[in-house]
């Protein structure tokens, strides 16, 4: 059985590396977009089971990316990770999970494992 596919869209290099390693530990195939400019091609690659999405990115709005994912893939689980508590409230109901930074690895693993069920 193929591994589930996950995309990390996070501009902080240390956080994106931690998120990617965590998802790989949970047995996901992963791809990373550090700036918000690669997500269209990453979404074309395959339907992601999980997307870890920062709201503030250099080249795209996380809210716009969330809308693009929702328009294309109804079953993809999206976990927003942000330090912006005010902006996080605007995506409640659109995202499956809204996590305020710092995000615990245990919480991320729990979300990843729930996606694989």
BELNORLIN-V452301 format. One line per field, one symbol per residue. burial: 1 if it has 9 or more other C-alpha atoms within 8 Angstrom, else 0. Layout:
burial->???
This chain:
burial->000111111110000100110111010111111111101001100011111111101001110011001100000111111100000100110010011100100001100110100
